[in-house]
Amino acid sequence: MNKTVTINISGIIFHIEEDAYQTLSNYLSTIKGYFSKTDGGNEIMADIEARIAELLQQKISVNKQVVLMNDVENVMQIMGKPEEFAGDENTHKSNDEEANNSNASHEKIKRRLFRNPDEKAIGGVCSGLAAYFDVDTVWVRLAMFLLIFFGGLSLWVYIVMWIIIPEAKTTADRLAMRGEPATIDNISKTVKEEAADLKNRYAKNFGKNVRNGAHSAASTLGNVIGRLFGLFLVFIGGVLLIAYVSSIFGISVADSSSDFTNWKSVIFNSGSYYVWAIISFIIVFGIPVFMLLYTGIKILFKIHYSNRWLNYSLGFLWLLGFILGFYITVKTVKQFSETSKIKETYQLHNMGDTIVVKLNPSAEVLKNYAFENIEEIETHFQKNHNNYYLGESKSNLSIIGQANLDVVESNSDSIELIVYNSAQGLNKQDANQNAKSIKYKFTQNGNQIIFDEIFTVIADQKFRAQRVNMRLKLPIGKVIYFDKSVKYLLDDVSNITNTWDGDMVGRRWKMTDKGLACIDCNGLDSDSDDEDGESVSKKIVIQNGEVIIDETKTHSNGVSIDDDGIKIKGKDTKIKIDENGIKVNDKDANVKIDENGHIKIKTIKHKKEKEGE
Amino acid sequence: MEQVNTENTKAQMRKGVLELCILSILSQGDAYPTEIIDKLKDTKLVVVEGTLYPLLTRLKNTGLLGYRWEESNSGPPRKYYKLTEIGEQYLKELQISWEELVSAVNSTIEKGKKL
């Protein structure tokens, strides 16, 4: 059973088998292609069609109503190949023309630049250029793309070319575009190709769009927008690719530094975790970047290629990478999920009234352990505070951190030091274990407490946010002197003047019921507002019966008059008169008369009893 | 190349006389292409029918031939060609020059054969 097509040749209707129809249709369009340039071409076509109709009519009868392939072949044989009657016309042309023609058929025809409508991405400029220079279209497009976006060629050049280069409309144009002579063979070849192409197009979107003018304009606009979108994707993808590659490069560079390697070994549970984390990073970020570029390029160059297998496997791989990354992140973060604090309280006796707080510098501490990178650790803690560093000893790694000290009021009469060793862990027990791995020391020597600047963690323990926080509980009335060395040990020690830790050192502070009060802070003592009194201002000092004009700050006793007011300092008593009023600080009481005339008197209790201890 | 050239020469010769033959056939009476073809087939001057149509159209366009349509019982309407007055004039000139040509050619060929 075969499908038949109904055709009309010269007003006669024929039923013709489909394949026979194709052959006949190609044959006629080949002839037409040739005669389209000849005078009276249509008339010749009509005559030929009439003859074909006549011949076909002889082939059918009541018994055989359908035109078959061999009928068509027979007719074609009778009529002859188009090339055979092509020679005919040539011989009748004038001598000049004949000479021209024979030249044309022998020499390669001069190429002409056209836009190629059969192979266009945007305007067919690139494919036309490719045909003109006889290279593959892909290279011209690539070169155009690179030149426009990286080589400084303006997009306008393309648009101007689009406008001024004519489109190859006829078969002869197309042949001239490729530099093929317009011989009958070539024309029939091209016509056949076109017919086949047309057939494919119709087969694909049957009944959809016939390419009329409006349609093609709309589709060109759509094309341009599509291209721009593709270009945008490629651009974004490119930028991300650069970031991606450089971050991978960064990781590999960091990987080669021992510092980074050490840290990753103390943070991750096992070495393989880190490797998996990197793999998951490569997958989770790499695949989207790749897909972005891939899709962009596909849209940009109108590549209708889609590989399901590729899409599925990449999607699956991405999911796998994501799960892996998620798992490792959760696993690692979980190691920090619980916090444990171990509290130890030390009663400090026989400290006297004035306590001196000193620091045992890291170098001294480190000497006790066999660390190999002592200098490195030292310089690290000189530059960074509240920070961690890794100590190395016999290829074991130890976490080293800085201890913190706070001073608060004691609710009893005794001096107490509370040391909190804290750490995090997978669970309470683990956190507890981690906290126990902390090694920290302080020593009491008479009225001095000497704190280690740093704490260490037992070798090969993981980093689990280990900390040492200390709290010195000081009864009211006691005086504490912070040695300058403890500047960075102090952790936001609260005092009534809101003095910054850095300014608290080198001074004596007395615990009052309001908090720590500075005893020997000239210019710093009462009003923290003008704390920056470091500025050198001249003042009159009366000391031992002599009047001195002094430019330096002295903490010595006597009377001084300067911009801030008048200050009188005795052994136990201080008097200050300034624009805020009069203040008298004594061992036993504080008296303040402010600018509004209010008088405040505070007596300091228990003092004598404490002194008695 | 040699082969092609002989073929080409033969074709050129046939085509050259084809015009004369068509005009001669039409001088005997009006005819439509199929009739012309049938007559030409006996003379082996026409190898493929396609050759005829461009030729007829060209002769018509140069004014040597005229035509009229006639209904056909069995197929599409037929285009009957006839010789115009110019055509008749042209045919006579052609016949004279043909005879001259034939005698000249024959004598040349005879001489060639004798050698």
Boltz contact constraints between the chains, C-beta under 6 A:
constraints:
  - contact:
      token1: [A, 10]
      token2: [B, 76]
      max_distance: 6.0
  - contact:
      token1: [A, 11]
      token2: [B, 76]
      max_distance: 6.0
  - contact:
      token1: [A, 12]
      token2: [B, 76]
      max_distance: 6.0
  - contact:
      token1: [A, 40]
      token2: [B, 57]
      max_distance: 6.0
  - contact:
      token1: [A, 40]
      token2: [B, 61]
      max_distance: 6.0
  - contact:
      token1: [A, 43]
      token2: [B, 57]
      max_distance: 6.0
  - contact:
      token1: [A, 44]
      token2: [B, 53]
      max_distance: 6.0
  - contact:
      token1: [A, 44]
      token2: [B, 54]
      max_distance: 6.0
  - contact:
      token1: [A, 44]
      token2: [B, 57]
      max_distance: 6.0
  - contact:
      token1: [A, 47]
      token2: [B, 53]
      max_distance: 6.0
  - contact:
      token1: [A, 48]
      token2: [B, 53]
      max_distance: 6.0
  - contact:
      token1: [A, 50]
      token2: [B, 76]
      max_distance: 6.0
  - contact:
      token1: [A, 53]
      token2: [B, 76]
      max_distance: 6.0
  - contact:
      token1: [A, 54]
      token2: [B, 75]
      max_distance: 6.0
  - contact:
      token1: [A, 57]
      token2: [B, 75]
      max_distance: 6.0
  - contact:
      token1: [A, 78]
      token2: [B, 49]
      max_distance: 6.0
  - contact:
      token1: [A, 79]
      token2: [B, 49]
      max_distance: 6.0
  - contact:
      token1: [A, 79]
      token2: [B, 50]
      max_distance: 6.0
  - contact:
      token1: [A, 80]
      token2: [B, 48]
      max_distance: 6.0
  - contact:
      token1: [A, 80]
      token2: [B, 50]
      max_distance: 6.0
  - contact:
      token1: [A, 84]
      token2: [B, 48]
      max_distance: 6.0
  - contact:
      token1: [A, 85]
      token2: [B, 50]
      max_distance: 6.0
  - contact:
      token1: [A, 85]
      token2: [B, 51]
      max_distance: 6.0
  - contact:
      token1: [A, 88]
      token2: [B, 15]
      max_distance: 6.0
  - contact:
      token1: [A, 88]
      token2: [B, 51]
      max_distance: 6.0
  - contact:
      token1: [A, 88]
      token2: [B, 54]
      max_distance: 6.0
  - contact:
      token1: [A, 89]
      token2: [B, 54]
      max_distance: 6.0
  - contact:
      token1: [A, 91]
      token2: [B, 15]
      max_distance: 6.0
